[in-house]
């Protein structure tokens, strides 16, 4: 149906950006592309700007902000831009020159302006722009490949240049949360140059990665349209993980194949406007240099693969046991967390439906910028005990601005209002507005259980962290902090009231990312209640050699979760259809 993807497509393109919803395989595809081009004699730099980066897991090498050679691969350098580290450097670059020259109060004020979550994103983008615009890098490398963040973050990252430029042109009072305007003005030309590179089809290609799944294609189409709207039209698509053949007598193999084929029948018209390639579903783990080299081969990696019936399956509790535990413990707030693409939305929706079926009143909400609850509940349902909401950043920003200006209009003079309006045009405003809405939803747990389908890992941590970081910012803007905001973090840290469910797949990257997330949560005094291993082939009895090969690679990760990482663990087998709608989710929980 599609041409097989070959990295030679990019022989004459210097800048490559791999993007897509989390979990679709953009890191492995970007790495395999970089390795292939390096093996062909091209000098390649591979960079991650993802707050939830897994580049070093795939390459099996420690990386920093500074490019370093990848062992055993001539011509390939790689770097991993850590946004937190970049933010610290960025803060010091802005504040440092003023130390000892301005009063301590002024320095503290500058540092406070640079404490918002948007500064972290700005700092990462700053390094991203420096790489793109650096003549030395352009002259040294034939290809610069960016393993960008999951779709929602990537879109924000790519939209930043226009947003910052508009802000710089309009802001004259120095009210930016990013610090003194003089520090930003000198970057304006750099950002304009970055926009030019991103939109230049002769120098740049943006490769959307998707899976042959309905929800993944739906999300890719939405992303492609948004990218076109901001002038990024030099796009192509890779459908990753396409099962080439199947065993007609194997229920899982047939269902896996048919599900993919059915999804492709509904291939969005918007995606047909670009070049479309495919990559096969493979039986081996896509980590390590040798495995990555096989991805573009026209043959499979030689290996003796046992069928699932010949393997001893690991036994873990089912999802229904998790729902039973929440029902009995009267948990009031449940958050599903994990790397993008692991199925947090489906798991959160299933838990919500399961609790409703046990007689509880439940509110299901999402803070994911790339949310697809509207897709998950695409059927109609009428159930008085289940309510559903989604936090829309644009709507929340509008409402927040109106509320703040309305409250302040009587107490501020014209000059004060002008300053406040400038402050509300800060990019941090969206973070504040969304955080307020998030806190308000959690506050509803007084009379109903709140199940929250959170954003991918990096954004989730920033969202939780913002409770403390924005306390002073909220006070400054509104004069008062909502009670829900004041009490949010203590409630999240109270295990009698709140439970965190970490959702993962039995694969290298999702488990390692989830492990990092758990460590960060523990540092914030939040202990996850349980781990759920979703869509496991190991939990099936497939005899398909490719699927059984992949199932075999899952075993060590299931053991790691069960024995090392989780207080409690449950497993969900790979299911023959995407569970969409209330009725199917209900059947899913019961079974």
C-alpha positions, 0 to 999 in steps of 0.5 A: 500500500505504501512505499518502504521507507528509505533514508536515502530519501533525505540525501540532499536535506540537511535538517530532519525533524521526526515528530508524532504522538508519544509511543509511535516510534519516532526515537527509534526511527530517527536513530535508525535513520541517523545510523543508516546515513552515518554508515553511508559515509554522511556526517550526522548530528542527532539531537533530542529537544524532548523534555521526556527524552529517551534518546540515550536509552535507544542508543545505549549511551549517556548523552549531555547537551554537548554533542559526543561521538556515538561508540561503534558508529563512525560519523555519528554524534549525538546530544540530548538537550536537558530542558531543566539544565538548559533553563538553569544556564539560560537563567544565569546568562540573563541574570549573571551580568546584573549581579553586583550591579543591581540591588538584591531585590532586583536580582530576586525579581529577575530570578522570579520572572525566570522561574516559570515552566515556560522558561524551561521550554524557552531555554530548550528552544533557545538551544534548538535555535542555536543549533539550527543557526550555527554556521559551524554545525551546518558546515560540519554535518551533512545532516542534523536530525532532531528527535523531537518531543511528542506531538503536543509539545512539538507543536508548541515548540514549533509555534514558539518563534512566531509567538515570541516575535509577536510578544516582543513586538507588542511588549514595551514594559518589560513585563515578560516572564522570561526576564528583561526584554533586552535579553530577548530582543537580541534573540529576535533575529535568531528566532526569525532565522529558525522559522525560515529554516523550519519552513524551507523545503530545500533545507528541511523535512518534517517527518510525521510518525504514526501507527496503523491505528485509528487514534494515531492516524487521527492525531497525526492528521490533526498535527499535520493540519496545525503544522500547515497552519503555522507555515510548516508544509514540507511534511511527509508521513511514515506509518510505523509498525505495519504487520506484513503478514498474518496467520489466519488460524491465530486469533491474535495475529489475525486480529492484529493484522485486521485491526491495522487494515481497518484503520488504514481504510479510514486513512484521513484525506489530509494525510493523503496530501503528502508522501507516505512511507511505511516501516514493518512491525518487527520481532525484536526490540529497537534498542542498540545499534545492531538492532537499529541497523536491521530496521531498514533491511528487506529481511528479518533478523535471524532468531529462533522464536518460541511461540507464546504457547511454548513460553511460560507466561508471567501471571499478574492481576487484571485491571479489574483488581485495580478498580476493586481496590480503588472502590474499596479504599474510597480513593477520591482522586486517581491520576493515570501517568506515563509516557505518551502513547502508552494508553493512559486515556483508555486506562483512565476511561476504563477505570472511570467506567469500572468505578461507575459500574460499582455505583460510584459517581465519577468525573473524568477529565484530561489536561493533555494538550493532544487529548482524544477523550472525544474520540474514546467516547465517540458513541453516545451514552447517558449515565447520570453517574459519569461526567466528562470534561476536557481542559482546553488551554485556549478557552482557559486563557481567555477566561483567565484574562477576562477574570483577572482584568475584571477583578483588577479594573477597579483597583488599578489606574490606567497605567497599572492596567496597561502593565497588567495587560502586558503581563497577561500577554506573557507565554506563562499565562497559559500555564497558569490558566491551565493549572487553575482549571486543573486545580478546580477539577481536583477540588471536585473530589469532595462529592465525586471521584475524579479520574484524570487522564494526564499529559505525557511525562514531561508536561505532567511533571511541569504541571505538578511542579507548577503548583509551587512555582506559580503560587507567587505569580498567581498572587501577583496577578489576581491578588488572591490564590484560589483555595483549590490551588493552595491545597492541590499539592497536599491533596496529591501527596495524601495517599488516602485521598489520591492514587497515582497509576503509572501506565506503561508498555512492556518495552524498553523506552516506556518502562525506563521513562516510567521509572524516571517519572516514578523517581521524580514523583517520589522526590515530590513526596508522591508514591505511585499506587500501582503500575499497569502494563498495557497492551501486552503480547506476552499476556496472549497466546499468539503463535505468530512468529513476529508477534511471539518474537516481540512478546518474548522481548516483553518478559524482562520488562514485565519482571522488572516492573513486578519485582523492582518498580511497582508496589502493585502491578496489573497487566492488560493483554493486547486486545483485538479492537480499540476500546471505544465508547462506554459500552465497550469499556464496560465489557473490557473491565468486566472481562 
